[in-house]
Amino acid sequence: MAPITLYFLQASRSIRIAWLLEELGLDYEVKFADRENQKAPQWMKEEAGGLGKFPVMKDGDVVLYESGNITEYICDKYDTEHRFLPAIGDPKRYQVQQWVHAAEATYMLHALAITYARWNQKGGDVEATEAGLSVNVQKDFDYLEAELGKSKGKFLLGDSPTAADTMMEFTVDFILTRELGTKGKTWDKVVAYRKSCQATDGWKKAQKKTGHRL
């Protein structure tokens, strides 16, 4: 049995971890669940522990939560060539970590505000609320578009994926697929970036193994 177990909830950030594990050629077991009323099933929450959010990864006796934290753990322990997260002291490490954290702390934060408004706003003008919240999403994507234009390759920091990409791909895909704040604008480089990420062998293997879809 593989020492690594990945608790994978459908249509979740779990694809970030599966992609990274595939890129590093690591053996792992997937414990998969579809959503029930948009949430993880109770058995999965109880078995994985924590807040009942996913992904959760177990590596032997180590239990890890939060996709950014899991990403850094995997890189620190298994990425001995520092392909996905450069060594401490290398300036590029902090460029990668900027995106690892921005994927959630900026991009998903602004997009999820729209998701929650759609789900929970019972009165008033939901479209007006969404239009107001879209400002931040569009600024975020404008910045991402500009940064992709500066890259010397098809990924955020060059021609090979890093942890920046394994984190940001899901975020970009989630926002574009759900049309969260994107109405009225297009970002050609962002769209091409998503396509490049999903064309990698690692992402395709992860998708096939897990059945991920949005």
DAKA-V215051 format. One record per residue. N is the residue number from 1. SS is DSSP state (@ for helix, = for strand, . for the rest). PHI is phi as a letter, one per 40 degrees, with the letter a starting at -180 (* if undefined). PSI is psi in whole degrees, -180 to 180 (999 if undefined). Layout:
N_SS_PHI_PSI, N_SS_PHI_PSI
This chain:
1_._*_138, 2_._c_140, 3_._c_-21, 4_=_b_129, 5_=_b_128, 6_=_b_117, 7_=_c_115, 8_=_b_109, 9_=_c_134, 10_._d_144, 11_._f_45, 12_._b_179, 13_._c_-7, 14_@_d_-29, 15_@_c_-28, 16_@_d_-44, 17_@_c_-41, 18_@_c_-42, 19_@_c_-46, 20_@_c_-43, 21_@_c_-41, 22_@_c_-42, 23_@_c_-34, 24_._c_-1, 25_._g_30, 26_._c_142, 27_._c_134, 28_=_a_151, 29_=_c_138, 30_=_b_127, 31_=_b_104, 32_=_b_148, 33_=_a_140, 34_._c_161, 35_._c_149, 36_=_b_112, 37_._f_45, 38_._g_4, 39_=_b_165, 40_._c_144, 41_._c_155, 42_@_c_-39, 43_@_d_-37, 44_@_c_-42, 45_@_c_-45, 46_@_c_-40, 47_@_c_-38, 48_@_c_-30, 49_._g_-166, 50_._g_-147, 51_._c_1, 52_._g_24, 53_._b_156, 54_._b_149, 55_._c_159, 56_=_b_138, 57_=_b_136, 58_=_b_129, 59_=_b_95, 60_._g_-122, 61_._c_-3, 62_=_c_128, 63_=_b_128, 64_=_b_139, 65_=_b_162, 66_._g_122, 67_@_c_-36, 68_@_c_-42, 69_@_c_-44, 70_@_c_-41, 71_@_d_-48, 72_@_c_-37, 73_@_c_-50, 74_@_d_-45, 75_@_c_-45, 76_@_c_-37, 77_@_c_-39, 78_@_b_-20, 79_._c_71, 80_._c_-22, 81_._c_0, 82_._f_40, 83_._c_-35, 84_._b_-24, 85_._a_107, 86_._d_163, 87_._c_156, 88_._d_133, 89_._g_-22, 90_._c_122, 91_@_d_-30, 92_@_c_-25, 93_@_d_-41, 94_@_c_-23, 95_@_c_-43, 96_@_c_-47, 97_@_c_-30, 98_@_d_-46, 99_@_c_-35, 100_@_d_-43, 101_@_c_-37, 102_@_c_-30, 103_@_d_-37, 104_@_b_-49, 105_@_c_-21, 106_@_b_-64, 107_@_c_-52, 108_@_c_-34, 109_@_d_-49, 110_@_c_-38, 111_@_c_-39, 112_@_c_-26, 113_@_d_-38, 114_@_c_-42, 115_@_d_-47, 116_@_c_-33, 117_@_c_-43, 118_@_c_-39, 119_@_c_-39, 120_@_b_-17, 121_._c_113, 122_._c_-29, 123_._b_169, 124_._g_-171, 125_._c_100, 126_@_c_-37, 127_@_c_-39, 128_@_c_-41, 129_@_c_-46, 130_@_c_-40, 131_@_c_-41, 132_@_c_-41, 133_@_c_-21, 134_@_c_-22, 135_@_d_-46, 136_@_c_-41, 137_@_c_-43, 138_@_c_-37, 139_@_c_-42, 140_@_c_-46, 141_@_c_-32, 142_@_c_-43, 143_@_c_-45, 144_@_c_-42, 145_@_d_-43, 146_@_c_-41, 147_@_c_-38, 148_@_c_-33, 149_@_c_-26, 150_@_c_-20, 151_._c_146, 152_._c_15, 153_._a_-167, 154_._c_-3, 155_=_b_180, 156_._c_-37, 157_._b_34, 158_=_h_-158, 159_._c_4, 160_._b_143, 161_._c_150, 162_._b_-177, 163_@_c_-24, 164_@_d_-41, 165_@_c_-39, 166_@_c_-25, 167_@_c_-45, 168_@_c_-26, 169_@_d_-48, 170_@_c_-42, 171_@_d_-49, 172_@_c_-45, 173_@_c_-42, 174_@_c_-48, 175_@_c_-45, 176_@_c_-43, 177_@_c_-41, 178_@_c_-6, 179_._f_55, 180_._c_95, 181_._g_11, 182_._c_-2, 183_._d_129, 184_._g_-3, 185_._b_156, 186_._b_152, 187_._b_97, 188_@_c_-41, 189_@_c_-35, 190_@_c_-43, 191_@_c_-43, 192_@_c_-35, 193_@_c_-46, 194_@_d_-44, 195_@_c_-41, 196_@_c_-42, 197_@_c_-47, 198_@_c_-8, 199_._c_-8, 200_._c_150, 201_@_c_-39, 202_@_c_-45, 203_@_c_-43, 204_@_c_-39, 205_@_c_-42, 206_@_c_-43, 207_@_c_-42, 208_@_c_-41, 209_@_c_-36, 210_@_c_-23, 211_._g_19, 212_._d_138, 213_._a_156, 214_._b_999
